[in-house]
């Protein structure tokens, strides 16, 4: 008979399961990967795109809904934030969308590559629909009580 583990024992048993550890490792690696992708988008990808678009800085694309304590116009998003203005940060949204698309693309490629190496799961064999007649060796339906070929009476 198993002795009760208590709350701490159950928690320890839960944490030590492989699935929980795999999930924790996945979350840590995933958050580090997101930081790398964000840096790639903000520091590597967007500056050349902004340069090609005439020196446009996507971070500073915003719309002011309500001016802050210091009246605008605001030359940067930081200036608008410092003034307490209510803004719609379209440039940051574009950066986030690009980051999401990169992460989604990389996850797709990783899953595709991993699935190539995973063993193919074969479909379970279907239950046989026929049996062999013990008298004439022809295939007959499982529920048959008489062989349609040799007309022998079959055992249940």
LUMZA-173674 format. One record per residue: residue in three letters; y, x, z of N, C-alpha, C in turn; residue number from 0. Coordinates in nm, 4 decimals. Layout:
{pt 'ala',{Y,X,Z},{Y,X,Z},{Y,X,Z},NUM}
...
***
This chain:
{pt 'unk',{-0.1177,0.0839,0.0000},{0.0000,0.0000,0.0000},{0.1242,0.0885,0.0000},0}
{pt 'unk',{0.2199,0.0616,-0.0889},{0.3433,0.1397,-0.0976},{0.4336,0.1075,0.0196},1}
{pt 'unk',{0.4897,0.2136,0.0796},{0.5824,0.1882,0.1891},{0.7213,0.1664,0.1304},2}
{pt 'unk',{0.8020,0.0793,0.1917},{0.9348,0.0511,0.1375},{1.0213,0.1768,0.1363},3}
{pt 'unk',{1.0978,0.1939,0.0296},{1.1801,0.3127,0.0127},{1.3151,0.3013,0.0829},4}
{pt 'unk',{1.3624,0.1839,0.1034},{1.4968,0.1677,0.1567},{1.5976,0.1806,0.0439},5}
{pt 'unk',{1.7203,0.1475,0.0739},{1.8242,0.1472,-0.0278},{1.8454,0.2859,-0.0869},6}
{pt 'unk',{1.8544,0.3885,-0.0030},{1.8759,0.5246,-0.0518},{1.7588,0.5721,-0.1372},7}
{pt 'unk',{1.6379,0.5426,-0.0941},{1.5186,0.5828,-0.1690},{1.5112,0.5154,-0.3049},8}
{pt 'unk',{1.5434,0.3862,-0.3083},{1.5442,0.3150,-0.4363},{1.6498,0.3714,-0.5300},9}
{pt 'unk',{1.7693,0.4023,-0.4739},{1.8765,0.4583,-0.5551},{1.8351,0.5934,-0.6121},10}
{pt 'unk',{1.7750,0.6774,-0.5283},{1.7302,0.8095,-0.5716},{1.6237,0.7970,-0.6810},11}
{pt 'unk',{1.5321,0.7035,-0.6656},{1.4284,0.6813,-0.7657},{1.4914,0.6334,-0.8974},12}
{pt 'unk',{1.5911,0.5454,-0.8876},{1.6605,0.4945,-1.0057},{1.7324,0.6070,-1.0790},13}
{pt 'unk',{1.8046,0.6906,-1.0052},{1.8821,0.7995,-1.0644},{1.7905,0.9028,-1.1304},14}
{pt 'unk',{1.6761,0.9269,-1.0760},{1.5882,1.0310,-1.1280},{1.5059,0.9853,-1.2487},15}
{pt 'unk',{1.5192,0.8593,-1.2873},{1.4507,0.8143,-1.4080},{1.5105,0.8846,-1.5285},16}
{pt 'unk',{1.4300,0.9135,-1.6261},{1.4756,0.9859,-1.7443},{1.5865,0.9154,-1.8199},17}
{pt 'unk',{1.5798,0.7836,-1.8297},{1.6798,0.7095,-1.9065},{1.8189,0.7259,-1.8472},18}
{pt 'unk',{1.8301,0.7234,-1.7162},{1.9607,0.7340,-1.6513},{2.0188,0.8731,-1.6736},19}
{pt 'unk',{1.9364,0.9754,-1.6612},{1.9843,1.1119,-1.6843},{2.0249,1.1322,-1.8302},20}
{pt 'unk',{1.9458,1.0783,-1.9219},{1.9803,1.0882,-2.0637},{2.1130,1.0196,-2.0919},21}
{pt 'unk',{2.1328,0.9024,-2.0325},{2.2575,0.8289,-2.0518},{2.3761,0.9071,-1.9959},22}
{pt 'unk',{2.3603,0.9641,-1.8771},{2.4690,1.0417,-1.8167},{2.5044,1.1625,-1.9029},23}
{pt 'unk',{2.4054,1.2310,-1.9525},{2.4295,1.3473,-2.0388},{2.4979,1.3024,-2.1678},24}
{pt 'unk',{2.4540,1.1905,-2.2240},{2.5150,1.1379,-2.3452},{2.6610,1.1024,-2.3256},25}
{pt 'unk',{2.6939,1.0459,-2.2108},{2.8331,1.0090,-2.1830},{2.9200,1.1336,-2.1703},26}
{pt 'unk',{2.8708,1.2343,-2.1000},{2.9482,1.3575,-2.0823},{2.9695,1.4272,-2.2169},27}
{pt 'unk',{2.8635,1.4407,-2.2941},{2.8761,1.5063,-2.4251},{2.9640,1.4219,-2.5172},28}
{pt 'unk',{2.9491,1.2906,-2.5114},{3.0302,1.2019,-2.5947},{3.1777,1.2114,-2.5621},29}
{pt 'unk',{3.2123,1.2178,-2.4340},{3.3541,1.2278,-2.3982},{3.4114,1.3626,-2.4416},30}
{pt 'unk',{3.3318,1.4685,-2.4334},{3.3783,1.5989,-2.4816},{3.3958,1.5950,-2.6337},31}
{pt 'unk',{3.3055,1.5277,-2.7021},{3.3148,1.5160,-2.8476},{3.4403,1.4380,-2.8877},32}
{pt 'unk',{3.4707,1.3318,-2.8146},{3.5916,1.2528,-2.8436},{3.7158,1.3389,-2.8242},33}
{pt 'unk',{3.7170,1.4234,-2.7225},{3.8320,1.5122,-2.7021},{3.8480,1.6079,-2.8206},34}
{pt 'unk',{3.7369,1.6596,-2.8710},{3.7425,1.7498,-2.9868},{3.7929,1.6746,-3.1099},35}
{pt 'unk',{3.7440,1.5537,-3.1318},{3.7876,1.4754,-3.2475},{3.9355,1.4409,-3.2363},36}
{pt 'unk',{3.9806,1.4019,-3.1165},{4.1230,1.3713,-3.0978},{4.2092,1.4939,-3.1284},37}
{pt 'unk',{4.1657,1.6097,-3.0833},{4.2395,1.7321,-3.1122},{4.2388,1.7601,-3.2622},38}
{pt 'unk',{4.1246,1.7396,-3.3271},{4.1156,1.7609,-3.4706},{4.2132,1.6695,-3.5444},39}
{pt 'unk',{4.2156,1.5419,-3.5065},{4.3043,1.4461,-3.5738},{4.4500,1.4811,-3.5486},40}
{pt 'unk',{4.4871,1.5009,-3.4208},{4.6277,1.5205,-3.3847},{4.6810,1.6591,-3.4204},41}
{pt 'unk',{4.5967,1.7619,-3.4086},{4.6449,1.8988,-3.4230},{4.6108,1.9635,-3.5567},42}
{pt 'unk',{4.5086,1.9149,-3.6247},{4.4655,1.9786,-3.7489},{4.4868,1.8869,-3.8701},43}
{pt 'unk',{4.4453,1.7634,-3.8606},{4.4471,1.6741,-3.9763},{4.5843,1.6122,-4.0032},44}
{pt 'unk',{4.6481,1.5589,-3.8996},{4.7723,1.4837,-3.9206},{4.8932,1.5712,-3.9581},45}
{pt 'unk',{4.9094,1.6929,-3.9055},{5.0255,1.7727,-3.9481},{5.0325,1.7984,-4.0987},46}
{pt 'unk',{4.9230,1.8394,-4.1653},{4.9337,1.8563,-4.3110},{4.9586,1.7240,-4.3840},47}
{pt 'unk',{4.8992,1.6166,-4.3371},{4.9228,1.4862,-4.4005},{5.0697,1.4486,-4.3839},48}
{pt 'unk',{5.1228,1.4689,-4.2650},{5.2653,1.4421,-4.2424},{5.3536,1.5294,-4.3296},49}
{pt 'unk',{5.3150,1.6547,-4.3463},{5.3914,1.7465,-4.4314},{5.3894,1.6994,-4.5767},50}
{pt 'unk',{5.2731,1.6564,-4.6236},{5.2627,1.6045,-4.7600},{5.3465,1.4777,-4.7785},51}
{pt 'unk',{5.3665,1.4029,-4.6714},{5.4452,1.2801,-4.6780},{5.5917,1.3051,-4.6441},52}
{pt 'unk',{5.6376,1.4291,-4.6610},{5.7791,1.4599,-4.6417},{5.8164,1.4911,-4.4985},53}
{pt 'unk',{5.7301,1.5558,-4.4258},{5.7611,1.5953,-4.2887},{5.7476,1.4821,-4.1879},54}
{pt 'unk',{5.6711,1.3807,-4.2197},{5.6529,1.2647,-4.1334},{5.5614,1.2998,-4.0171},55}
{pt 'unk',{5.6050,1.2680,-3.8956},{5.5224,1.2872,-3.7759},{5.4703,1.1503,-3.7348},56}
{pt 'unk',{5.3412,1.1298,-3.7492},{5.2838,0.9979,-3.7226},{5.3055,0.9525,-3.5788},57}
{pt 'unk',{5.3105,1.0458,-3.4853},{5.3315,1.0094,-3.3448},{5.4655,0.9394,-3.3285},58}
{pt 'unk',{5.5627,0.9774,-3.4061},{5.6965,0.9205,-3.3911},{5.7232,0.8025,-3.4837},59}
{pt 'unk',{5.6186,0.7392,-3.5319},{5.6360,0.6144,-3.6056},{5.6210,0.5021,-3.5034},60}
{pt 'unk',{5.7312,0.4373,-3.4735},{5.7289,0.3302,-3.3740},{5.8396,0.2310,-3.4034},61}
{pt 'unk',{5.8248,0.1126,-3.3479},{5.9248,0.0074,-3.3610},{5.9712,-0.0275,-3.2202},62}
{pt 'unk',{6.1015,-0.0369,-3.2018},{6.1561,-0.0712,-3.0701},{6.1700,-0.2230,-3.0623},63}
{pt 'unk',{6.1029,-0.2826,-2.9652},{6.1144,-0.4262,-2.9420},{6.2322,-0.4575,-2.8498},64}
{pt 'unk',{6.2476,-0.3714,-2.7492},{6.3560,-0.3928,-2.6529},{6.4064,-0.2558,-2.6103},65}
{pt 'unk',{6.5363,-0.2381,-2.6189},{6.5939,-0.1101,-2.5795},{6.5805,-0.0909,-2.4293},66}
{pt 'unk',{6.5776,0.0365,-2.3910},{6.5668,0.0699,-2.2506},{6.7035,0.0772,-2.1846},67}
{pt 'unk',{6.7104,0.1453,-2.0712},{6.8363,0.1580,-1.9973},{6.9390,0.2370,-2.0761},68}
{pt 'unk',{6.8926,0.3347,-2.1522},{6.9808,0.4085,-2.2427},{6.9673,0.3453,-2.3803},69}
{pt 'unk',{7.0779,0.3013,-2.4423},{7.0658,0.2370,-2.5733},{7.0227,0.3351,-2.6819},70}
{pt 'unk',{6.9547,0.2824,-2.7843},{6.9049,0.3634,-2.8945},{7.0141,0.3962,-2.9926},71}
{pt 'unk',{6.9881,0.4516,-3.1053},{6.8556,0.4742,-3.1612},{6.7850,0.5931,-3.0949},72}
{pt 'unk',{6.6530,0.5850,-3.0921},{6.5708,0.6890,-3.0306},{6.5107,0.7757,-3.1412},73}
{pt 'unk',{6.5273,0.9051,-3.1289},{6.4794,0.9964,-3.2331},{6.3302,1.0252,-3.2225},74}
{pt 'unk',{6.2732,1.0002,-3.1045},{6.1307,1.0248,-3.0874},{6.0733,0.9204,-2.9925},75}
{pt 'unk',{5.9416,0.9118,-2.9940},{5.8736,0.8196,-2.9040},{5.8956,0.8616,-2.7592},76}
{pt 'unk',{5.8979,0.9916,-2.7340},{5.9226,1.0406,-2.5985},{6.0606,0.9974,-2.5488},77}
{pt 'unk',{6.1615,1.0030,-2.6371},{6.2964,0.9607,-2.5986},{6.2995,0.8115,-2.5676},78}
{pt 'unk',{6.2277,0.7325,-2.6465},{6.2217,0.5887,-2.6220},{6.1505,0.5589,-2.4910},79}
{pt 'unk',{6.0412,0.6309,-2.4640},{5.9696,0.6123,-2.3373},{6.0570,0.6502,-2.2193},80}
{pt 'unk',{6.1269,0.7631,-2.2333},{6.2140,0.8091,-2.1236},{6.3242,0.7076,-2.0942},81}
{pt 'unk',{6.3708,0.6372,-2.1969},{6.4758,0.5374,-2.1775},{6.4194,0.4054,-2.1258},82}
{pt 'unk',{6.2865,0.3929,-2.1240},{6.2245,0.2691,-2.0773},{6.2188,0.1614,-2.1832},83}
{pt 'unk',{6.2278,0.1996,-2.3097},{6.2234,0.1027,-2.4184},{6.0814,0.0494,-2.4369},84}
{pt 'unk',{6.0726,-0.0761,-2.4820},{5.9440,-0.1365,-2.5153},{5.9208,-0.1095,-2.6634},85}
{pt 'unk',{5.8111,-0.0378,-2.6923},{5.7871,0.0051,-2.8297},{5.6512,-0.0395,-2.8797},86}
{pt 'unk',{5.6439,-0.0454,-3.0104},{5.5189,-0.0707,-3.0814},{5.4829,0.0607,-3.1474},87}
{pt 'unk',{5.3776,0.1253,-3.1010},{5.3447,0.2628,-3.1398},{5.2480,0.2650,-3.2586},88}
{pt 'unk',{5.2978,0.2404,-3.3750},{5.2141,0.2329,-3.4950},{5.1521,0.3675,-3.5312},89}
{pt 'unk',{5.2272,0.4756,-3.5163},{5.1762,0.6079,-3.5502},{5.0580,0.6477,-3.4635},90}
{pt 'unk',{5.0665,0.6189,-3.3336},{4.9546,0.6493,-3.2446},{4.8330,0.5649,-3.2815},91}
{pt 'unk',{4.8579,0.4415,-3.3240},{4.7483,0.3547,-3.3662},{4.6798,0.4122,-3.4905},92}
{pt 'unk',{4.7579,0.4605,-3.5859},{4.7007,0.5219,-3.7069},{4.6160,0.6435,-3.6680},93}
{pt 'unk',{4.6665,0.7271,-3.5780},{4.5893,0.8425,-3.5311},{4.4580,0.7976,-3.4671},94}
{pt 'unk',{4.4636,0.6918,-3.3873},{4.3435,0.6417,-3.3198},{4.2424,0.5885,-3.4211},95}
{pt 'unk',{4.2901,0.5174,-3.5226},{4.1998,0.4656,-3.6265},{4.1321,0.5805,-3.7011},96}
{pt 'unk',{4.2096,0.6820,-3.7356},{4.1517,0.7978,-3.8055},{4.0484,0.8670,-3.7164},97}
{pt 'unk',{4.0798,0.8828,-3.5891},{3.9837,0.9414,-3.4951},{3.8566,0.8596,-3.4856},98}
{pt 'unk',{3.8720,0.7270,-3.4795},{3.7549,0.6387,-3.4739},{3.6688,0.6546,-3.5989},99}
{pt 'unk',{3.7322,0.6586,-3.7154},{3.6559,0.6722,-3.8391},{3.5805,0.8045,-3.8446},100}
{pt 'unk',{3.6413,0.9097,-3.7932},{3.5726,1.0397,-3.7896},{3.4533,1.0330,-3.6951},101}
{pt 'unk',{3.4739,0.9774,-3.5751},{3.3632,0.9661,-3.4786},{3.2518,0.8797,-3.5363},102}
{pt 'unk',{3.2870,0.7657,-3.5948},{3.1853,0.6771,-3.6519},{3.1091,0.7475,-3.7648},103}
{pt 'unk',{3.1804,0.8227,-3.8488},{3.1146,0.8956,-3.9570},{3.0196,1.0020,-3.9054},104}
{pt 'unk',{3.0624,1.0757,-3.8043},{2.9760,1.1802,-3.7478},{2.8543,1.1179,-3.6801},105}
{pt 'unk',{2.8742,1.0100,-3.6053},{2.7602,0.9434,-3.5405},{2.6628,0.8928,-3.6470},106}
{pt 'unk',{2.7153,0.8356,-3.7554},{2.6289,0.7897,-3.8640},{2.5465,0.9055,-3.9201},107}
{pt 'unk',{2.6115,1.0197,-3.9462},{2.5403,1.1343,-4.0026},{2.4369,1.1904,-3.9054},108}
{pt 'unk',{2.4707,1.1927,-3.7759},{2.3757,1.2422,-3.6757},{2.2543,1.1499,-3.6675},109}
{pt 'unk',{2.2773,1.0196,-3.6627},{2.1656,0.9253,-3.6558},{2.0791,0.9352,-3.7808},110}
{pt 'unk',{2.1437,0.9498,-3.8950},{2.0689,0.9631,-4.0198},{1.9841,1.0908,-4.0198},111}
{pt 'unk',{2.0417,1.2020,-3.9720},{1.9678,1.3287,-3.9674},{1.8533,1.3221,-3.8670},112}
{pt 'unk',{1.8780,1.2640,-3.7516},{1.7733,1.2552,-3.6497},{1.6613,1.1641,-3.6967},113}
{pt 'unk',{1.6957,1.0531,-3.7618},{1.5913,0.9604,-3.8065},{1.5024,1.0235,-3.9133},114}
{pt 'unk',{1.5550,1.1236,-3.9838},{1.4747,1.1932,-4.0838},{1.3612,1.2719,-4.0175},115}
{pt 'unk',{1.3855,1.3206,-3.8958},{1.2859,1.4016,-3.8262},{1.1968,1.3211,-3.7330},116}
{pt 'unk',{1.2338,1.1979,-3.7075},{1.1539,1.1139,-3.6184},{1.0300,1.0664,-3.6931},117}
{pt 'unk',{0.9179,1.0592,-3.6223},{0.7980,1.0094,-3.6913},{0.8175,0.8626,-3.7281},118}
{pt 'unk',{0.7686,0.8277,-3.8441},{0.7788,0.6898,-3.8905},{0.6851,0.6031,-3.8073},119}
{pt 'unk',{0.7385,0.4931,-3.7591},{0.6548,0.3997,-3.6831},{0.5850,0.3090,-3.7829},120}
{pt 'unk',{0.4554,0.3125,-3.7761},{0.3790,0.2270,-3.8657},{0.3728,0.0874,-3.8062},121}
{pt 'unk',{0.3782,-0.0098,-3.8921},{0.3682,-0.1478,-3.8472},{0.2289,-0.1691,-3.7890},122}
{pt 'unk',{0.2207,-0.2462,-3.6823},{0.0873,-0.2701,-3.6257},{-0.0017,-0.3410,-3.7279},123}
{pt 'unk',{-0.1258,-0.3021,-3.7279},{-0.2199,-0.3607,-3.8227},{-0.2314,-0.5100,-3.7970},124}
{pt 'unk',{-0.2261,-0.5857,-3.9026},{-0.2384,-0.7309,-3.8901},{-0.3813,-0.7651,-3.8505},125}
{pt 'unk',{-0.3925,-0.8694,-3.7714},{-0.5261,-0.9141,-3.7306},{-0.6016,-0.9574,-3.8563},126}
{pt 'unk',{-0.7280,-0.9237,-3.8641},{-0.8031,-0.9597,-3.9850},{-0.8094,-1.1117,-4.0010},127}
{pt 'unk',{-0.7966,-1.1563,-4.1239},{-0.8020,-1.2991,-4.1535},{-0.9397,-1.3395,-4.2049},128}
{pt 'unk',{-1.0229,-1.2389,-4.2334},{-1.1565,-1.2686,-4.2860},{-1.2619,-1.1903,-4.2081},129}
{pt 'unk',{-1.3837,-1.2316,-4.2268},{-1.4993,-1.1597,-4.1707},{-1.6067,-1.1530,-4.2784},130}
{pt 'unk',{-1.7067,-1.0728,-4.2531},{-1.8134,-1.0562,-4.3515},{-1.9299,-1.1477,-4.3155},131}
{pt 'unk',{-1.9829,-1.2146,-4.4151},{-2.1008,-1.2993,-4.3933},{-2.2204,-1.2071,-4.3670},132}
{pt 'unk',{-2.2921,-1.2282,-4.2571},{-2.4049,-1.1397,-4.2259},{-2.5235,-1.1543,-4.3227},133}
{pt 'unk',{-2.5241,-1.2588,-4.4041},{-2.6371,-1.2830,-4.4928},{-2.6131,-1.2305,-4.6339},134}
{pt 'unk',{-2.4911,-1.2527,-4.6877},{-2.4669,-1.2125,-4.8269},{-2.3576,-1.1060,-4.8404},135}
{pt 'unk',{-2.2956,-1.0665,-4.7300},{-2.1962,-0.9591,-4.7240},{-2.0683,-0.9898,-4.8018},136}
{pt 'unk',{-2.0335,-1.1145,-4.8226},{-1.9059,-1.1488,-4.8854},{-1.8027,-1.1779,-4.7767},137}
{pt 'unk',{-1.6761,-1.1651,-4.8115},{-1.5676,-1.1917,-4.7176},{-1.5425,-1.3424,-4.7106},138}
{pt 'unk',{-1.5378,-1.3940,-4.5863},{-1.5140,-1.5368,-4.5659},{-1.4076,-1.5532,-4.4577},139}
{pt 'unk',{-1.3390,-1.6672,-4.4528},{-1.2386,-1.6884,-4.3487},{-1.2992,-1.6794,-4.2096},140}
{pt 'unk',{-1.2183,-1.6350,-4.1132},{-1.2670,-1.6192,-3.9759},{-1.3190,-1.7496,-3.9170},141}
{pt 'unk',{-1.2573,-1.8613,-3.9477},{-1.2944,-1.9891,-3.8870},{-1.4110,-2.0582,-3.9582},142}
{pt 'unk',{-1.4606,-1.9969,-4.0637},{-1.5682,-2.0614,-4.1398},{-1.6944,-2.0725,-4.0556},143}
{pt 'unk',{-1.7597,-2.1894,-4.0637},{-1.8860,-2.2077,-3.9923},{-2.0051,-2.2029,-4.0890},144}
{pt 'unk',{-1.9750,-2.2057,-4.2198},{-2.0781,-2.1957,-4.3232},{-2.0223,-2.1075,-4.4336},145}
{pt 'unk',{-2.1012,-2.0170,-4.4857},{-2.0588,-1.9280,-4.5923},{-2.0487,-2.0077,-4.7221},146}
{pt 'unk',{-1.9313,-2.0044,-4.7892},{-1.9179,-2.0798,-4.9143},{-1.9957,-2.0164,-5.0308},147}
{pt 'unk',{-2.0374,-1.8917,-5.0112},{-2.1108,-1.8225,-5.1194},{-2.2610,-1.8473,-5.1129},148}
{pt 'unk',{-2.3195,-1.8253,-4.9941},{-2.4649,-1.8407,-4.9828},{-2.5041,-1.9660,-4.9033},149}
{pt 'unk',{-2.4083,-2.0391,-4.8532},{-2.4224,-2.1635,-4.7764},{-2.5010,-2.1462,-4.6462},150}
{pt 'unk',{-2.5085,-2.0243,-4.5942},{-2.5773,-2.0013,-4.4679},{-2.4950,-2.0555,-4.3531},151}
{pt 'unk',{-2.5647,-2.1086,-4.2534},{-2.4968,-2.1538,-4.1320},{-2.4640,-2.0299,-4.0488},152}
{pt 'unk',{-2.3343,-2.0181,-4.0042},{-2.2893,-1.8993,-3.9312},{-2.2842,-1.9276,-3.7824},153}
{pt 'unk',{-2.3055,-1.8242,-3.7039},{-2.2971,-1.8358,-3.5578},{-2.1511,-1.8401,-3.5177},154}
{pt 'unk',{-2.1077,-1.9157,-3.4186},{-1.9720,-1.9351,-3.3690},{-1.8995,-1.8119,-3.3451},155}
***
